[in-house]
Amino acid sequence: MKRVCNYCNKEKPLDKKHFELVKMFKQGYSFCCLNCNEQNKKPKIRKKDQKFLSEKLEVKMQHRDLEELVSILGYYKGMVESSEEQEITVSNINRMLGKVRHELNKHN
């Protein structure tokens, strides 16, 4: 029995030497020959690399959150400073802004 590869369109014998075994398919073999299969395979991401990529994404998200926090704190600081009440101090906001900016610099 022979099969035509869907990629290279060459007719090859339908056996383990030329086609990958796929039990779910009707005849039990892939429609792509082993040569074409190797050429078209995407490189698999190793678990170590995947962990690094997820940590990198997490750091990016934290950085974005910190930037948003700086803008919110800056907004509220401006609101407090422009208010007419003299009892409200902005020292705590200034301290928080300093800490957040320090963390942002560490991420950069």
C-alpha positions as CSV (number, residue, x, y, z in Angstrom):
1,M,0.0,0.0,0.0
2,K,1.3,3.5,-0.8
3,R,0.4,7.0,0.2
4,V,1.1,10.5,-1.2
5,C,2.6,12.9,1.2
6,N,0.5,16.1,1.7
7,Y,3.7,18.3,1.7
8,C,6.1,17.0,-0.9
9,N,3.5,15.1,-3.0
10,K,5.7,12.1,-3.4
11,E,4.3,8.6,-3.3
12,K,5.9,6.4,-0.7
13,P,5.2,3.0,0.8
14,L,2.8,3.2,3.8
15,D,5.1,1.9,6.6
16,K,7.0,2.9,9.7
17,K,10.0,3.8,7.6
18,H,8.3,6.5,5.7
19,F,5.3,7.7,7.8
20,E,4.7,8.3,11.5
21,L,2.3,5.9,13.3
22,V,-0.9,7.7,14.3
23,K,-3.4,5.2,15.8
24,M,-6.3,7.6,15.6
25,F,-6.2,7.8,11.8
26,K,-8.1,5.2,9.7
27,Q,-5.0,3.5,8.2
28,G,-2.8,4.2,11.3
29,Y,-0.3,6.5,9.6
30,S,0.2,10.2,9.3
31,F,-0.5,12.0,6.0
32,C,2.9,13.7,6.1
33,C,6.1,11.7,5.5
34,L,8.8,11.6,8.1
35,N,11.2,13.8,6.1
36,C,8.6,16.6,5.7
37,N,7.4,16.1,9.3
38,E,11.0,16.8,10.6
39,Q,11.3,19.9,8.4
40,N,7.9,21.3,9.4
41,K,8.1,20.7,13.2
42,K,8.1,23.7,15.4
43,P,10.7,23.7,18.1
44,K,9.3,22.7,21.5
45,I,9.7,25.1,24.4
46,R,11.5,23.4,27.3
47,K,10.0,23.7,30.8
48,K,12.9,25.8,31.9
49,D,12.4,28.3,29.1
50,Q,8.7,28.3,29.7
51,K,9.2,29.1,33.4
52,F,11.6,32.0,32.4
53,L,9.1,33.4,29.9
54,S,6.3,33.3,32.5
55,E,8.5,35.0,35.1
56,K,9.4,37.7,32.5
57,L,5.7,38.3,31.8
58,E,5.0,38.5,35.5
59,V,7.8,41.2,36.0
60,K,6.4,43.1,33.0
61,M,2.9,43.1,34.6
62,Q,4.4,44.2,38.0
63,H,6.2,47.0,36.3
64,R,3.0,48.2,34.6
65,D,1.2,48.0,37.9
66,L,3.9,50.0,39.6
67,E,3.7,52.7,36.9
68,E,-0.1,52.9,37.3
69,L,0.3,53.2,41.1
70,V,2.8,56.1,40.7
71,S,0.3,57.9,38.5
72,I,-2.6,57.3,40.9
73,L,-0.5,58.4,43.9
74,G,0.7,61.5,42.0
75,Y,-2.9,62.4,41.2
76,Y,-4.1,62.0,44.9
77,K,-1.1,64.0,46.1
78,G,-2.1,66.8,43.8
79,M,-5.6,66.6,45.0
80,V,-4.5,66.7,48.7
81,E,-2.1,69.6,48.1
82,S,-4.8,71.7,46.3
83,S,-7.4,71.1,49.0
84,E,-8.0,73.9,51.5
85,E,-7.6,71.7,54.6
86,Q,-4.2,72.3,56.1
87,E,-4.2,69.3,58.5
88,I,-3.7,66.8,55.7
89,T,0.0,66.0,55.0
90,V,1.4,64.4,51.9
91,S,4.5,63.0,53.6
92,N,3.1,59.4,53.5
93,I,2.3,59.8,49.8
94,N,5.8,61.1,49.1
95,R,7.3,58.2,51.0
96,M,5.1,55.7,49.0
97,L,6.0,57.4,45.7
98,G,9.7,57.1,46.6
99,K,9.4,53.4,47.4
100,V,7.5,52.7,44.2
101,R,9.9,54.7,42.0
102,H,12.8,52.8,43.6
103,E,11.1,49.5,42.7
104,L,10.5,50.7,39.1
105,N,14.2,51.6,38.8
106,K,15.1,48.1,40.0
107,H,12.9,46.6,37.2
108,N,14.6,48.7,34.5
